[in-house]
Amino acid sequence: MRILHTGDWHLGKNLEGQSRMDEQERFLKDFIDIVKDNNIDLVIIAGDIYDSSNPPARAEKMFYDTLKNLSRDGERMTLVISGNHDNPDRLVAAGPLARDHGIVMVGTPKSIVPIGEYGKNSVVDAGEGYIEISINGEKAVILTVPYPSEKRLNEVLYDAMDDEEEKMKSYSDRIFTLFDGLKKHYRKDTINLVTTHIFAMGSEESGSERSIQLGGSYVVDGSCFPKEAQYIALGHVHKPQIVPGTERRARYSGSPIHYNKKEISFTKKCFIIDVKAGEPCNVTDIDLKVYKPIEIWKCNGVEDAIKKCEENKDRECWVYLEITTDRYIREDEIKMMKDLKKDILEIMPKITSFNSEEDDVESFKEKSFEDIFRDFYFKEREVEPSDEVVNTLLSIISEEEDHETN
C-alpha cells in the first residue's frame, strides 16, 4: 500500500492580518498533482484542516474541492482526523456525502466510523479509536485518535470507571493506556498504522502552533505509541520531523506553508510511505514549494530601507522590515515604504542614539515634557504620536495645572 501523510493545512490562516488563502489554494492544486503523480492509495490528513473552528466559506470550499479531486471517482481513499483547531462536528458533517468519494472522517476519539463501501474501497471493521480498511484487496488497521483533549480522553477511558487512582494518571500515561488497549486490533496479516493529533516529547515546535498544552500536561512520551505500528502519522507540530525514540516510525509531516517567520529556515514536506504487512515501511520525503516567502530585510537607515522597497516592489514576498537608525522614522517615510512594497507586515526600527542609562538620564533633564512623551510613545508603539494625541495630552495636563493653581 502506498500512503501519503500530510496535515496542519490551517486553511483560512492569516499572517499579521493578511490572508494566506491564495497561497493555500496554489498548494492544494500542487498537492493533488503530487498524489496523482505518485499513485497514492491512501491519503492521511492528520488534523488541523482549518485554522479555526468557524472557518471562512472559501476555506471550506477549497477543502471539499480538494477531497473530490483526490478521490479519482472513489478509487483512492482519504482519511481525515480533526485537530485542536477544528470543530469535530462541523468537520465531519459532510461525511455521508464524502463517503461516495472514498473519504473517511473521524471527529473525536470516541467516533465510530460506519462499516461499508467508501467509493470503490471499504471499511470492513471499526470501533472507538480504530478502523480496518480494504484498498484494492489489501487490508490495513489504523488507530485513529483525533485531538485528544483531557475531556475527550477521559470520556474514552473512564466513562464506565470510578477508579480515582486511574483518573489521576498523567496525560501521557493515559494516552499509553488508550493505545495499549487499541493495539489488540492489529493483526499479522494487516498493515498496522496510527494517526493522531498530539504533541510528542522531543518534538521541536516552530512558533506558529497555538499550544495545546497546559503547563506541559498535554505532552506525551514517544514510547506511548504501539511498537507494533509500522508507521505513526502525526499532526500538530509544523516542522517536519521524526519523533525521538520511535525508531523513525513516528513523524510529523508539518504544515505545507511557512506560517511564521520562525519557520522560514526549514523545508516544508509531505511523506510517502510504502508499506506491506509484517515489514518495515519505506518513507520518501516530498519537498513542497514556497509560494510567497516570508523575508526579514535588515536595512541600515531609512534611506536604505526606501531604496530596498523600490528595488523589490514587484517581488512576491511577505516582508518584516528591520531598520537600524539614529532617529525616529517619520509617518510620511513609513507611508512611502508601504506604498512602494505592498506586502510589508511590520516595520521595526532599532534606535541607536542612546548609548547608556546615564546618557538617557542626562537627555531627560534637557527635554520638555512633550519630547519625553513623544519618546515614550514611540518606544512603546514604534510610531510617532499624532499631533492630535500630543495636543490632547498637553491640554489635559494644562487643565490639571490650572485646577491645582485655583
Disulfide bonds with the S-S distance in Angstrom:
none
